[in-house]
Amino acid sequence: MIVIISNKVSEERIQEIVHHIEKHEVQAHVSKGVDRTVIGIIGKADPMLAEQLRQLSGVEQVVKISKSYKLASRDFHPADTVIKIKDVEIGGEQLVIMGGPCAVESPEQIDEIARLVKAAGAQVLRGGAFKPRTGPYSFQGVGVEGLVMMAEAGKKHGLLTITEVMTPEYVDVCAEYADILQVGTRNMQNFDLLRKLGTIQTPVLLKRGFSSTYDEFLNAAEYILAGGNPNVMLCERGIRTFEPYTRNTLDLAAIPALQSLSHLPVISDPSHGTGRRELVEPMSKASVAAGANGLIVEMHTDPDNSMTGDGVQSLFPDQFAKLMVDLEKLAPLVGKRFDTKKESITV
């Protein structure tokens, strides 16, 4: 259920309405828009509460939301959410590109890749310090050391950083070093992790589970939002289908569909979405054309010898740089702004 209030109503009156709602042992989440304020009611409310609220001065409308996710719903928050991190805005007109290796391997490796990511014009350095792998004997990442390496490379080259967090115990330390925390596909329904992420304010990139519906995906985001962290981005990273040619099937329809259902920014991952280097460039462009707020793309200086074995989906630096040039041309055609500070690049 949501309560719609005109912005002409005073803040004091809004708080009185919130207090009335919370007396019924439910939560009230306030979202302020340009023309109206919306109070989302979370929890099992007394059936009489809706009628009581309709009688209160300042309340324009009370609407029942049938969706199981409330705070992630566009019904609750009609305007697009824009997450501002330093000088980067994710969710608005700015097209945001996150680039880097699947995993941090050494200080030299991540520093050189950060230099190339910055030179190409991207805003965020990606890299995993903890790697969830299908096989127990595969490279699992370098841990906290990797967080330190990436934080230093990001700071040196003027980039934001994003890294994956796998367990609730590592949320605080990952948030200490990274600007954005990523939840991988295998952890989309790790509810203990999602609840913990709701207790901090660090932005979260939530990846869609490889067999998850939109409803399941948005309910996972709801866990973080309900915990008190409004800074959530959704990431379409491909789903598992019957087609063996690609690693996954990138669901391009998810981008506009999620944007119609939710106010949260939508990022596309064409690297995991295809698993094939030659498909990353066209699917990156297709994602932007479909309305994605940004991309997260794997790039490595020596992808064929990367420690994770995911090099087949990683771009070479010159391919990444060319993609950025093409995206700069494409962005204005779909109403996006491409803020870039390119530098001379030596590969």
C-alpha positions as CSV (number, residue, x, y, z in Angstrom):
1,M,0.0,0.0,0.0
2,I,1.2,3.5,-0.8
3,V,0.0,6.9,0.5
4,I,0.2,9.8,-1.9
5,I,0.6,13.3,-0.5
6,S,0.9,16.6,-2.3
7,N,4.2,18.4,-1.9
8,K,2.2,21.4,-0.6
9,V,1.8,19.5,2.6
10,S,4.3,20.5,5.3
11,E,7.1,18.3,6.5
12,E,5.6,18.4,9.9
13,R,2.3,17.0,8.6
14,I,4.0,14.3,6.7
15,Q,5.8,13.2,9.8
16,E,2.5,13.1,11.7
17,I,1.1,10.8,9.0
18,V,4.2,8.6,9.2
19,H,3.7,8.4,13.0
20,H,0.1,7.4,12.5
21,I,1.1,4.6,10.1
22,E,3.9,3.3,12.4
23,K,1.5,3.0,15.3
24,H,0.0,0.1,13.4
25,E,3.3,-1.9,13.7
26,V,4.3,-1.5,10.0
27,Q,7.1,0.4,8.4
28,A,6.7,3.7,6.6
29,H,9.2,4.6,3.8
30,V,9.1,8.2,2.5
31,S,10.0,9.0,-1.1
32,K,9.9,12.7,-2.2
33,G,9.3,13.5,-5.8
34,V,8.9,16.8,-7.7
35,D,5.1,17.0,-7.5
36,R,4.3,14.6,-4.7
37,T,5.5,12.6,-1.7
38,V,4.8,8.9,-1.5
39,I,4.8,6.9,1.7
40,G,5.3,3.2,1.2
41,I,3.8,0.9,3.9
42,I,5.8,-2.3,4.4
43,G,4.3,-5.1,6.5
44,K,0.9,-6.6,7.2
45,A,-1.3,-3.6,7.8
46,D,-4.7,-3.6,9.6
47,P,-7.4,-3.6,6.9
48,M,-8.9,-0.5,8.5
49,L,-5.6,1.5,8.1
50,A,-6.3,2.4,4.4
51,E,-9.7,3.9,5.3
52,Q,-8.2,5.8,8.3
53,L,-5.5,7.3,6.1
54,R,-8.0,8.4,3.4
55,Q,-9.7,10.5,6.1
56,L,-6.5,12.3,7.2
57,S,-5.8,15.9,6.0
58,G,-3.0,16.1,3.5
59,V,-3.6,12.6,2.0
60,E,-4.6,12.7,-1.6
61,Q,-4.8,9.0,-2.4
62,V,-4.2,5.5,-0.9
63,V,-3.3,2.9,-3.4
64,K,-2.9,-0.8,-2.8
65,I,0.2,-2.3,-4.5
66,S,-0.3,-5.9,-5.5
67,K,3.3,-6.5,-6.2
68,S,5.3,-8.4,-3.6
69,Y,8.1,-5.8,-4.0
70,K,7.1,-2.4,-2.9
71,L,10.1,-0.1,-2.5
72,A,11.6,-1.3,-5.8
73,S,8.3,-0.6,-7.6
74,R,7.8,2.4,-9.9
75,D,4.4,2.7,-8.3
76,F,6.2,3.7,-5.0
77,H,8.9,5.9,-6.7
78,P,7.7,7.2,-10.1
79,A,10.9,9.1,-10.9
80,D,14.1,7.3,-11.9
81,T,16.5,6.8,-9.0
82,V,19.9,8.5,-9.7
83,I,22.8,7.3,-7.6
84,K,25.5,9.9,-7.3
85,I,29.0,8.8,-6.4
86,K,31.5,11.7,-6.4
87,D,31.1,13.2,-9.9
88,V,29.5,10.1,-11.5
89,E,25.7,9.8,-11.7
90,I,24.2,6.4,-12.3
91,G,20.6,6.2,-13.4
92,G,20.2,9.5,-15.2
93,E,21.3,10.8,-18.5
94,Q,24.9,9.9,-18.0
95,L,26.1,6.6,-19.6
96,V,28.4,4.9,-17.1
97,I,31.0,2.4,-18.1
98,M,32.7,0.0,-15.7
99,G,35.7,-1.8,-17.1
100,G,38.5,-4.1,-15.9
101,P,39.5,-7.7,-15.3
102,C,37.4,-10.5,-13.9
103,A,39.9,-10.7,-11.0
104,V,42.7,-8.7,-9.5
105,E,45.9,-10.7,-10.0
106,S,48.8,-8.4,-9.0
107,P,49.5,-4.7,-8.2
108,E,51.1,-4.3,-11.6
109,Q,48.2,-5.9,-13.5
110,I,45.4,-3.9,-11.9
111,D,47.4,-0.6,-12.1
112,E,48.1,-1.0,-15.8
113,I,44.5,-2.0,-16.5
114,A,43.2,1.0,-14.5
115,R,45.4,3.3,-16.6
116,L,43.9,1.8,-19.8
117,V,40.3,2.0,-18.5
118,K,40.8,5.7,-17.6
119,A,42.5,6.5,-20.9
120,A,39.6,5.0,-22.8
121,G,37.2,7.2,-21.0
122,A,35.4,4.9,-18.5
123,Q,34.5,6.0,-15.0
124,V,34.6,2.8,-12.9
125,L,37.3,0.1,-12.5
126,R,36.0,-3.4,-11.9
127,G,37.9,-6.3,-10.4
128,G,37.2,-9.2,-8.2
129,A,39.1,-9.9,-5.0
130,F,36.9,-12.8,-3.9
131,K,35.8,-15.1,-6.8
132,P,32.9,-17.5,-6.5
133,R,33.9,-20.4,-8.9
134,T,32.0,-23.4,-10.0
135,G,35.0,-25.7,-9.3
136,P,36.6,-25.8,-5.9
137,Y,40.1,-26.0,-7.4
138,S,39.7,-22.9,-9.6
139,F,41.4,-19.6,-8.7
140,Q,39.4,-18.0,-5.9
141,G,40.9,-14.5,-5.9
142,V,43.5,-12.9,-3.7
143,G,41.2,-11.6,-1.0
144,V,41.6,-8.4,1.0
145,E,45.0,-7.9,-0.6
146,G,43.2,-7.5,-3.9
147,L,40.8,-4.9,-2.4
148,V,43.8,-2.8,-1.3
149,M,45.5,-3.1,-4.8
150,M,42.3,-2.1,-6.6
151,A,41.6,0.8,-4.2
152,E,45.1,2.2,-4.8
153,A,44.9,1.8,-8.6
154,G,41.5,3.5,-8.6
155,K,42.7,6.4,-6.5
156,K,45.8,6.8,-8.6
157,H,43.9,7.0,-11.9
158,G,40.8,8.8,-10.7
159,L,38.4,5.9,-11.1
160,L,35.6,4.7,-8.9
161,T,35.9,1.0,-8.0
162,I,33.5,-1.9,-7.9
163,T,34.1,-5.4,-6.5
164,E,32.1,-8.5,-5.6
165,V,31.2,-9.3,-2.0
166,M,30.3,-12.9,-1.3
167,T,29.4,-13.2,2.4
168,P,27.9,-10.9,5.1
169,E,31.2,-11.1,7.0
170,Y,33.1,-9.3,4.2
171,V,30.5,-6.5,3.6
172,D,32.2,-4.0,5.9
173,V,35.8,-4.6,4.7
174,C,34.7,-4.5,1.0
175,A,32.8,-1.3,1.6
176,E,35.9,0.2,3.2
177,Y,37.9,-0.2,0.0
178,A,35.3,-0.1,-2.9
179,D,32.8,2.6,-4.0
180,I,30.3,0.0,-5.3
181,L,29.7,-3.6,-4.0
182,Q,28.6,-6.2,-6.5
183,V,26.4,-9.2,-5.7
184,G,27.0,-12.0,-8.2
185,T,24.4,-14.1,-9.9
186,R,24.9,-17.1,-7.5
187,N,24.3,-14.8,-4.5
188,M,21.2,-13.0,-5.8
189,Q,19.1,-14.9,-3.3
190,N,21.6,-15.1,-0.5
191,F,19.2,-13.3,1.8
192,D,21.6,-13.0,4.8
193,L,24.0,-11.1,2.5
194,L,21.2,-8.9,1.1
195,R,20.0,-8.0,4.6
196,K,23.5,-7.0,5.6
197,L,23.9,-4.8,2.5
198,G,20.7,-3.1,3.5
199,T,22.4,-1.9,6.7
200,I,25.0,0.2,4.8
201,Q,24.8,3.1,2.4
202,T,27.4,1.9,-0.1
203,P,25.8,1.5,-3.6
204,V,25.1,-2.1,-4.6
205,L,25.1,-3.6,-8.1
206,L,22.8,-6.6,-7.9
207,K,23.2,-9.1,-10.6
208,R,20.2,-11.2,-11.8
209,G,20.3,-14.9,-11.0
210,F,21.0,-16.9,-14.1
211,S,17.5,-18.6,-13.8
212,S,15.6,-15.8,-12.1
213,T,12.4,-14.1,-13.2
214,Y,12.0,-10.3,-13.1
215,D,9.8,-10.7,-10.0
216,E,12.4,-12.8,-8.2
217,F,15.1,-10.3,-9.2
218,L,13.1,-7.3,-7.9
219,N,12.2,-9.0,-4.7
220,A,16.0,-9.6,-4.1
221,A,16.5,-5.9,-4.5
222,E,13.6,-5.3,-2.1
223,Y,15.6,-7.0,0.7
224,I,18.4,-4.3,0.4
225,L,16.0,-1.4,0.0
226,A,13.8,-2.6,3.0
227,G,17.0,-2.7,5.1
228,G,17.5,1.0,4.6
229,N,20.0,1.2,1.7
230,P,18.3,3.0,-1.3
231,N,21.4,2.8,-3.5
232,V,20.7,-0.3,-5.6
233,M,21.4,-0.9,-9.3
234,L,20.0,-3.9,-11.2
235,C,22.3,-5.8,-13.6
236,E,21.1,-8.0,-16.4
237,R,24.0,-10.5,-17.0
238,G,22.4,-13.1,-19.1
239,I,20.2,-16.1,-18.2
240,R,20.7,-19.9,-18.7
241,T,18.9,-21.2,-21.7
242,F,19.1,-24.3,-24.0
243,E,21.6,-22.5,-26.3
244,P,25.2,-23.8,-25.8
245,Y,26.9,-21.4,-28.3
246,T,27.0,-18.6,-25.8
247,R,27.8,-18.8,-22.1
248,N,24.4,-17.3,-21.2
249,T,21.6,-15.6,-23.2
250,L,21.7,-11.8,-22.7
251,D,18.1,-10.8,-22.1
252,L,17.9,-7.4,-23.8
253,A,14.2,-7.2,-23.1
254,A,15.0,-7.1,-19.4
255,I,16.4,-3.6,-19.7
256,P,13.2,-1.8,-20.7
257,A,11.0,-4.3,-18.8
258,L,12.8,-3.6,-15.5
259,Q,12.8,0.1,-16.2
260,S,9.0,0.0,-16.6
261,L,8.6,-2.1,-13.4
262,S,11.2,-0.3,-11.2
263,H,12.8,3.1,-10.7
264,L,16.3,1.5,-10.1
265,P,19.1,2.0,-12.6
266,V,19.7,-0.9,-15.0
267,I,23.2,-2.0,-16.0
268,S,24.0,-4.5,-18.7
269,D,26.9,-7.1,-18.5
270,P,27.5,-8.2,-22.1
271,S,30.7,-10.1,-21.1
272,H,28.9,-12.7,-18.9
273,G,25.8,-12.3,-21.0
274,T,27.5,-13.8,-24.0
275,G,30.8,-15.4,-22.8
276,R,32.3,-14.6,-26.2
277,R,34.7,-11.7,-26.9
278,E,33.4,-11.1,-30.4
279,L,29.9,-10.7,-29.2
280,V,30.7,-8.2,-26.4
281,E,30.9,-5.1,-28.6
282,P,27.6,-5.6,-30.6
283,M,25.7,-6.6,-27.4
284,S,27.2,-3.5,-25.6
285,K,25.8,-1.3,-28.3
286,A,22.5,-3.2,-28.3
287,S,22.2,-2.7,-24.5
288,V,22.7,1.0,-24.8
289,A,20.2,1.2,-27.6
290,A,17.7,-0.7,-25.4
291,G,18.1,2.0,-22.7
292,A,20.7,0.6,-20.3
293,N,22.1,3.2,-17.8
294,G,25.5,1.7,-18.1
295,L,27.7,-1.3,-18.9
296,I,30.1,-3.5,-16.9
297,V,32.6,-4.9,-19.4
298,E,35.6,-7.3,-18.8
299,M,38.9,-6.1,-20.2
300,H,42.4,-7.6,-19.7
301,T,45.8,-6.9,-21.0
302,D,46.4,-10.6,-21.6
303,P,43.0,-12.3,-21.5
304,D,44.1,-15.6,-22.9
305,N,46.3,-16.1,-19.9
306,S,44.1,-14.6,-17.2
307,M,44.1,-16.5,-13.9
308,T,40.3,-17.0,-13.9
309,G,40.1,-18.7,-17.3
310,D,37.4,-16.2,-18.3
311,G,39.6,-14.6,-20.9
312,V,37.4,-15.7,-23.8
313,Q,34.9,-13.0,-22.8
314,S,37.4,-10.3,-22.0
315,L,38.2,-7.5,-24.5
316,F,41.8,-6.6,-25.4
317,P,42.6,-2.9,-24.5
318,D,42.4,-1.8,-28.1
319,Q,39.0,-3.4,-28.4
320,F,37.8,-1.7,-25.2
321,A,39.1,1.7,-26.5
322,K,37.3,1.2,-29.8
323,L,34.1,0.3,-28.1
324,M,34.3,3.5,-26.0
325,V,34.7,5.6,-29.2
326,D,31.6,3.9,-30.7
327,L,29.6,4.4,-27.5
328,E,30.4,8.1,-27.5
329,K,28.8,8.4,-30.9
330,L,25.8,6.2,-30.0
331,A,24.9,7.7,-26.6
332,P,23.4,11.0,-27.8
333,L,21.2,9.1,-30.3
334,V,19.4,7.4,-27.4
335,G,19.3,10.4,-25.1
336,K,22.4,9.6,-23.1
337,R,25.3,11.8,-22.1
338,F,28.8,10.4,-22.5
339,D,31.0,12.2,-20.0
340,T,34.6,11.2,-20.8
341,K,38.1,12.4,-20.0
342,K,40.1,10.5,-22.5
343,E,43.9,10.4,-22.4
344,S,46.5,9.4,-24.9
345,I,46.6,5.6,-24.8
346,T,49.7,3.4,-25.1
347,V,48.9,-0.3,-25.3
